Amino acid sequence: MKQKLFNLYLSLLLALTILVGCQSQQELAFKAVEGKTHSAVTPTKRDGHQERHQQFNARVKQGNVDLIFIGDSITHRWESGGKQIWKQYYSHRNAVNLGIGGDRTQHVLWRLDNGNIEGISPKVAVVMIGTNNLHNNRNTVGETADGVIAICKKLRTKLPKTKILLLAIFPREKEPGLLRDKVAQTNKLISRIADGKKIYYLDIGGKFIGPDGSISKEIMYDHLHLTTKGYRIWAEAIEPKLAELMGER
């Protein structure tokens, strides 16, 4: 009996240690962006796409928003290459696409401060952003990760009841290379903010890559933006977790 109690004590101690470790890791990730002043964490208004930004604001003022997708052109193009898949998976969920082509983390931060999520409380926010920060060395891996974390932090503050499904930045380029390595490094950093309570991290990048490590034009026509097939892969890959977070399962 004493041995069983001792074993139970050890199990509880181990579980507590893991839990505290995860919490500390997330806290460190959030604190890492405090006091940072580089471009990726500085809310910045873009000259382009202001009309689309205002359309977002007009839509959310109507209410009835249960799901939002936040991102850049890859998210934006749910409305073109992914239109039919969006209709199948998300239209009935009162979903709003808040993606704008060319956006970087700093532009998303500005939009979140200027009406895109004002007055709503969606069940889930799907976030996938950062590839434009890394492209052409606009930002370092660390700076890009700071930007993504800052977005999640802002969402937690402004939408306290909303669960965040943070997606790893999708792989890009035909073959493995420096930029794809930077994407992987950034994903490793941003994954640390997931707590399994309000922020959930999901890496579906491997589903876009073939056995030889290449990305087919059938999935990403320019090895960055998704085809219809690519959008279906995206939707199917996140569906189990999304349904769970939406409270459907």
Phi, psi and omega per residue, in radians:
M1 nan -0.757 3.129
K2 -1.068 -0.686 -3.133
Q3 -1.141 -0.691 3.121
K4 -1.119 -0.735 3.115
L5 -1.130 -0.675 3.122
F6 -1.135 -0.750 3.119
N7 -1.122 -0.670 3.108
L8 -1.120 -0.727 3.110
Y9 -1.057 -0.768 3.135
L10 -1.102 -0.701 3.137
S11 -1.120 -0.761 3.130
L12 -1.149 -0.675 3.126
L13 -1.130 -0.724 3.121
L14 -1.125 -0.770 3.137
A15 -1.082 -0.730 3.127
L16 -1.125 -0.696 3.127
T17 -1.095 -0.756 3.116
I18 -1.113 -0.751 -3.129
L19 -1.103 -0.809 3.132
V20 -1.107 -0.690 3.130
G21 -1.081 -0.749 3.126
C22 -1.129 -0.742 3.135
Q23 -1.116 -0.743 -3.134
S24 -1.122 -0.683 -3.137
Q25 -1.093 -0.763 3.126
Q26 -1.159 -0.744 3.122
E27 -1.050 -0.724 3.122
L28 -1.114 -0.679 -3.136
A29 -1.124 -0.757 3.118
F30 -1.150 -0.751 -3.112
K31 -1.178 -0.410 -3.099
A32 -1.075 -0.439 -3.112
V33 -1.607 -0.160 -3.127
E34 -1.190 2.274 3.104
G35 1.454 -0.078 3.123
K36 -1.295 2.478 -3.099
T37 -2.216 0.204 -3.140
H38 -1.304 2.992 -2.967
S39 -1.094 -0.606 -3.040
A40 -1.173 -0.349 3.141
V41 -1.941 0.117 -3.130
T42 -1.754 1.897 -3.127
P43 -0.906 2.187 -3.021
T44 -2.358 2.228 3.102
K45 -1.395 2.319 3.065
R46 -1.625 2.512 3.105
D47 -1.201 -0.644 -3.116
G48 -1.484 2.815 3.035
H49 1.133 0.378 3.105
Q50 -1.191 -0.523 3.092
E51 -1.117 -0.753 3.111
R52 -1.140 -0.706 3.088
H53 -0.999 -0.774 3.133
Q54 -1.179 -0.555 3.068
Q55 -1.131 -0.678 3.061
F56 -1.024 -0.841 -3.093
N57 -1.071 -0.695 3.121
A58 -1.149 -0.686 -3.130
R59 -1.160 -0.803 -3.086
V60 -1.200 -0.428 3.082
K61 -1.149 -0.385 3.101
Q62 -1.302 -0.287 -3.126
G63 1.327 -2.837 3.118
N64 1.008 0.895 3.130
V65 -2.091 1.969 -3.130
D66 -1.851 -0.286 -3.058
L67 -2.590 2.318 3.070
I68 -2.234 2.533 3.033
F69 -1.972 2.174 -3.095
I70 -2.028 2.233 -3.142
G71 3.093 -2.733 -3.079
D72 -1.923 -2.528 -3.067
S73 -1.115 -0.510 -3.140
I74 -1.133 -0.663 3.046
T75 -1.324 -0.757 3.124
H76 -0.873 -0.743 -2.999
R77 -1.391 0.145 2.865
W78 -1.008 -0.426 -3.075
E79 -1.474 -0.079 3.085
S80 -2.141 -1.493 -3.115
G81 -1.083 -0.490 -3.112
G82 -1.812 0.245 -2.997
K83 -0.988 -0.853 -3.093
Q84 -1.207 -0.613 3.121
I85 -1.216 -0.688 3.073
W86 -1.015 -0.798 3.139
K87 -1.040 -0.696 -3.109
Q88 -1.213 -0.743 -2.993
Y89 -1.698 -0.523 -2.896
Y90 -2.161 -0.408 -3.085
S91 -1.008 -0.736 -3.113
H92 -1.280 -0.113 3.141
R93 -1.759 0.271 -3.131
N94 0.948 0.889 -3.080
A95 -1.590 2.558 3.088
V96 -2.211 2.270 3.119
N97 -1.560 1.966 3.132
L98 -1.882 0.613 3.123
G99 -1.646 2.429 3.076
I100 -2.298 2.201 -3.126
G101 -0.991 2.337 3.101
G102 1.531 -0.148 -3.092
D103 -1.150 2.546 2.970
R104 -2.006 3.095 -3.059
T105 -1.002 -0.687 -3.106
Q106 -1.130 -0.532 3.126
H107 -1.300 -0.659 3.080
V108 -1.126 -0.742 3.113
L109 -1.004 -0.727 3.115
W110 -1.129 -0.758 -3.115
R111 -1.115 -0.651 3.125
L112 -1.169 -0.443 3.095
D113 -1.523 -0.150 -2.997
N114 -2.244 0.773 2.884
G115 1.883 -0.281 -3.025
N116 -1.134 -0.433 -3.133
I117 -2.210 0.313 -3.092
E118 -1.249 2.237 3.037
G119 1.371 0.156 3.125
I120 -2.078 2.854 3.083
S121 -2.552 1.267 -3.100
P122 -1.139 2.747 3.089
K123 -1.202 -0.694 -3.058
V124 -2.455 2.481 2.969
A125 -2.066 2.089 3.085
V126 -1.641 2.130 -3.059
V127 -2.068 2.235 3.032
M128 -2.594 1.819 -3.001
I129 -2.643 2.707 3.020
G130 2.281 -0.351 -3.064
T131 -1.120 -0.567 3.127
N132 -1.286 -0.422 3.036
N133 -1.180 -0.681 -3.084
L134 -1.355 -0.526 -3.089
H135 -1.113 2.378 3.132
N136 1.036 0.426 3.081
N137 0.996 0.593 3.099
R138 -1.090 -0.680 3.080
N139 -2.409 2.723 3.071
T140 -1.340 2.993 3.063
V141 -1.006 -0.846 -3.118
G142 -1.105 -0.715 3.128
E143 -1.146 -0.722 3.126
T144 -1.097 -0.760 3.096
A145 -1.071 -0.714 3.078
D146 -0.994 -0.741 -3.127
G147 -1.107 -0.771 3.122
V148 -1.116 -0.757 3.129
I149 -1.109 -0.685 3.114
A150 -1.079 -0.647 3.095
I151 -1.114 -0.817 3.133
C152 -1.086 -0.691 3.121
K153 -1.117 -0.734 3.129
K154 -1.148 -0.711 3.104
L155 -1.100 -0.694 3.127
R156 -1.118 -0.624 -3.132
T157 -1.287 -0.817 -3.058
K158 -1.434 -0.491 -3.116
L159 -2.221 1.199 -3.017
P160 -1.077 -0.403 -3.124
K161 -1.605 -0.141 -3.067
T162 -1.501 2.345 3.039
K163 -1.539 2.474 -3.100
I164 -1.877 2.165 2.999
L165 -1.789 1.706 -3.112
L166 -1.535 2.041 3.130
L167 -1.636 2.465 3.000
A168 -1.033 2.514 3.059
I169 -1.031 2.328 -3.087
F170 -1.176 2.556 3.054
P171 -1.135 2.736 3.135
R172 -2.516 2.993 -3.076
E173 1.309 2.602 -3.065
K174 -1.076 -0.814 -3.091
E175 -2.056 2.785 3.042
P176 -0.983 2.447 -3.112
G177 -2.930 -2.936 -3.047
L178 -1.056 -0.800 -3.092
L179 -1.152 -0.692 3.103
R180 -1.150 -0.593 3.068
D181 -1.113 -0.707 3.124
K182 -1.135 -0.664 3.072
V183 -1.055 -0.798 -3.131
A184 -1.108 -0.712 3.124
Q185 -1.131 -0.717 3.111
T186 -1.114 -0.744 3.138
N187 -1.067 -0.656 3.121
K188 -1.079 -0.680 3.141
L189 -1.241 -0.773 -3.068
I190 -1.279 -0.387 -3.131
S191 -1.108 -0.372 -3.049
R192 -1.246 -0.244 -3.109
I193 -1.498 -0.154 -3.137
A194 -1.195 2.347 3.123
D195 -2.068 -0.089 3.137
G196 1.272 0.167 3.128
K197 -2.127 -0.890 3.118
K198 -2.114 -0.425 3.130
I199 -2.160 2.168 -3.116
Y200 -2.120 2.324 -3.111
Y201 -1.876 2.379 -3.138
L202 -2.457 2.188 3.125
D203 -1.900 1.891 3.136
I204 -1.906 0.186 -3.051
G205 -0.996 -0.603 -3.113
G206 -1.077 -0.395 -3.116
K207 -1.295 -0.239 3.112
F208 -1.653 -0.117 -3.025
I209 -1.873 2.356 3.123
G210 -1.347 2.983 -3.134
P211 -1.002 -0.478 -3.133
D212 -1.577 0.093 3.110
G213 1.554 -0.031 -3.108
S214 -1.601 2.825 3.053
I215 -1.927 2.139 -3.097
S216 -1.351 2.567 3.055
K217 -1.172 -0.272 3.074
E218 -1.232 -0.349 -3.121
I219 -1.860 -0.776 3.053
M220 -2.243 1.868 -2.976
Y221 -1.122 -0.456 3.081
D222 -2.109 0.342 -3.110
H223 1.121 0.469 3.049
L224 -2.583 -0.953 -3.097
H225 -1.607 2.499 -3.011
L226 -1.426 2.557 2.942
T227 -1.499 3.116 3.066
T228 -1.002 -0.701 3.095
K229 -1.076 -0.705 3.117
G230 -1.098 -0.713 3.118
Y231 -1.174 -0.596 3.072
R232 -1.148 -0.706 3.087
I233 -1.039 -0.788 3.128
W234 -1.022 -0.917 -3.081
A235 -1.056 -0.800 -3.107
E236 -1.167 -0.598 -3.089
A237 -1.226 -0.623 -3.108
I238 -1.651 -0.160 -3.009
E239 -0.978 -0.830 -3.123
P240 -1.026 -0.797 -3.121
K241 -1.226 -0.694 -3.135
L242 -1.108 -0.779 3.117
A243 -1.045 -0.690 3.100
E244 -1.094 -0.825 -3.110
L245 -1.214 -0.507 3.100
M246 -1.309 -0.163 -3.139
G247 1.433 0.402 -3.102
E248 -1.623 -0.231 3.107
R249 -2.316 nan nan
